[in-house]
Amino acid sequence: MSLIASISCAALAALGAISVYKKLPKLQLAYAIIQIIIVAVLFILAMWCLICTTESAKDMMTNLLEEKLTPKMKVYLQYKDEIDQLQQQLKCCGTTAYKYEDSKYPDSCCDIQPCTVAFPTACDTAGVELLAGTFSSALVMSLVPLPIKIALITLIMLIRQRLMTELSNENEN
């Protein structure tokens, strides 16, 4: 995926450079429009990520995860592999709605065996923390290129304006 993004960025940069070098106002306009669309998408992504990191969104995600995980925890043996993998990856144990009985934790609730002291975090809470961290990273990654994109749009439009002025002056002579 990052290879595709890198190639796309390089192609877009080449498009901008060619449009300026060859003095092609239509290509410059196309470049600016593409950059504006990218800025809009990045801005929408940033706003969506910001909304997803609010407390009310986290509460909603916690409740949703709790609703999905708690029934599976109650029939642990039926979903043992799935639950064990989740608990080991997230370093969590149970959900906020379901607690294992003390000293009867599955091995996946602990790093040290025999499992007597379980991970202190419930899996629904750990899942939401992971998602919130992912959304926060996506927020930063979508905001970082915005000033650069806006500067490129401004630059290409200034160059286009100058080129259009030159072309109209040539046509008058």
CORLIN-V18911 format. One record per residue. N is the residue number from 1. RES is the residue in three letters. OMEGA is omega as a letter, one per 30 degrees, with the letter a starting at -180 (* if undefined). BURIAL is # if it has 24 or more other C-alpha atoms within 12 Angstrom, else .. Layout:
N&RES&OMEGA&BURIAL / N&RES&OMEGA&BURIAL
//
This chain:
1&MET&l&. / 2&SER&l&. / 3&LEU&l&. / 4&ILE&l&. / 5&ALA&l&. / 6&SER&l&. / 7&ILE&l&. / 8&SER&l&. / 9&CYS&l&. / 10&ALA&l&. / 11&ALA&l&. / 12&LEU&l&# / 13&ALA&l&. / 14&ALA&l&. / 15&LEU&l&# / 16&GLY&a&# / 17&ALA&l&. / 18&ILE&a&. / 19&SER&l&# / 20&VAL&a&# / 21&TYR&a&. / 22&LYS&l&. / 23&LYS&a&# / 24&LEU&a&# / 25&PRO&l&# / 26&LYS&l&. / 27&LEU&l&# / 28&GLN&l&# / 29&LEU&l&# / 30&ALA&l&. / 31&TYR&a&# / 32&ALA&l&# / 33&ILE&l&. / 34&ILE&l&# / 35&GLN&l&# / 36&ILE&l&# / 37&ILE&l&. / 38&ILE&l&# / 39&VAL&l&# / 40&ALA&l&. / 41&VAL&l&. / 42&LEU&l&# / 43&PHE&l&# / 44&ILE&l&. / 45&LEU&l&# / 46&ALA&l&# / 47&MET&l&. / 48&TRP&l&. / 49&CYS&l&# / 50&LEU&l&# / 51&ILE&a&. / 52&CYS&l&# / 53&THR&l&# / 54&THR&a&. / 55&GLU&a&. / 56&SER&l&. / 57&ALA&l&. / 58&LYS&l&# / 59&ASP&l&. / 60&MET&l&. / 61&MET&l&# / 62&THR&l&# / 63&ASN&l&. / 64&LEU&l&. / 65&LEU&l&# / 66&GLU&l&# / 67&GLU&a&. / 68&LYS&a&. / 69&LEU&a&# / 70&THR&l&# / 71&PRO&l&. / 72&LYS&l&# / 73&MET&a&# / 74&LYS&l&. / 75&VAL&a&. / 76&TYR&a&# / 77&LEU&l&. / 78&GLN&a&. / 79&TYR&a&. / 80&LYS&a&. / 81&ASP&a&. / 82&GLU&a&. / 83&ILE&l&# / 84&ASP&l&# / 85&GLN&l&. / 86&LEU&a&# / 87&GLN&l&# / 88&GLN&a&# / 89&GLN&a&. / 90&LEU&a&# / 91&LYS&a&# / 92&CYS&a&# / 93&CYS&l&# / 94&GLY&l&# / 95&THR&l&# / 96&THR&l&# / 97&ALA&a&# / 98&TYR&l&. / 99&LYS&l&# / 100&TYR&l&# / 101&GLU&a&. / 102&ASP&l&. / 103&SER&l&. / 104&LYS&a&. / 105&TYR&l&# / 106&PRO&a&# / 107&ASP&a&# / 108&SER&l&# / 109&CYS&a&# / 110&CYS&l&# / 111&ASP&a&. / 112&ILE&a&. / 113&GLN&f&. / 114&PRO&a&. / 115&CYS&l&. / 116&THR&l&. / 117&VAL&a&. / 118&ALA&l&# / 119&PHE&a&# / 120&PRO&a&. / 121&THR&l&# / 122&ALA&a&# / 123&CYS&l&# / 124&ASP&l&# / 125&THR&l&# / 126&ALA&l&# / 127&GLY&l&# / 128&VAL&l&# / 129&GLU&l&# / 130&LEU&l&. / 131&LEU&a&# / 132&ALA&l&# / 133&GLY&l&. / 134&THR&l&. / 135&PHE&l&# / 136&SER&l&# / 137&SER&l&. / 138&ALA&l&# / 139&LEU&l&# / 140&VAL&a&. / 141&MET&l&. / 142&SER&a&# / 143&LEU&a&# / 144&VAL&a&. / 145&PRO&a&. / 146&LEU&l&# / 147&PRO&l&. / 148&ILE&l&. / 149&LYS&a&# / 150&ILE&l&# / 151&ALA&l&. / 152&LEU&l&# / 153&ILE&l&# / 154&THR&a&. / 155&LEU&a&. / 156&ILE&l&# / 157&MET&l&# / 158&LEU&l&. / 159&ILE&l&# / 160&ARG&a&# / 161&GLN&l&. / 162&ARG&l&. / 163&LEU&l&# / 164&MET&l&. / 165&THR&l&. / 166&GLU&a&. / 167&LEU&l&. / 168&SER&l&. / 169&ASN&l&. / 170&GLU&a&. / 171&ASN&l&. / 172&GLU&a&. / 173&ASN&*&.
//
